[in-house]
Amino acid sequence: MIELKNISKTFNPGTINEKHALNGLSLKLEDEDFVTVIGGNGAGKSTMLNALAGVWPVDSGQIIIDGTDVTGLPEHRRAPFLGRVFQDPMTGTCGDMEIEENLALAARRGKHRGLGWGITKAEKEKYRELLAKFNLGLEDRLTAKVGLLSGGQRQALTLLMATLVKPKALLLDEHTAALDPKTAATVLEATDRIVSENHLTTIMVTHNMRDAIAHGNRLIMLNDGQVMLDIKGEEKKNLTVEDLLHKFEEASGEEFANDQAILS
């Protein structure tokens, strides 16, 4: 479903601030893979997602989504392939619009807009049904402005919007990092459910090693813009944080330097 072939990206080349963010990164995801991505600061986690989404062009390499080479396509041309949820709960929704209006926009993504009635009764019932699954009371607040929601409610809504029209791949960029532990657990539970129900191919970047181990069927650790570890199957099921740190030290010859990831 997703293939990154030898992707390289350097920021500020030829200056004192030159940073090699991705160094020949190669990664292949099968259909319905749920991959969690962990790594230290500057390892290339968010850079990899931005490269996949087309936020900026890569220096070299090839990006393929469901058999289509999207390497040269700008961000808006890749949007029909991807759903994305960001770290900031304020990103991905329009705070001045109502919940049902945000959902209606998401439902019409990639479609031609006409002069018909804005939101039908059937659509409202569908939105209520989908929102009720979050157990956050959102189904009774369809006309509430999104800007008035809590961070967890807004992130749940963004997750629903990103998957309302089934994408080829769902990109989650530390989407629970700004939430308190209890709310983060609720959003992660909803994430697992939506990914499973819709059979989505998913990449979830996280700073939390325990979440990376507990969710998905595959775990990737990045270091210096390359895949350092790729763990799946029974090996991932039996993995502990201590095992993961040891494997990283064996593979890289250095200690994992991200206290936030270790202590979360």
Summary of the structure (lengths in Angstrom):
residues: 264
radius of gyration: 19.0
end to end distance: 31.0
largest distance: 61.8
contacts: 817
relative contact order: 0.18
helix: 39%
strand: 24%
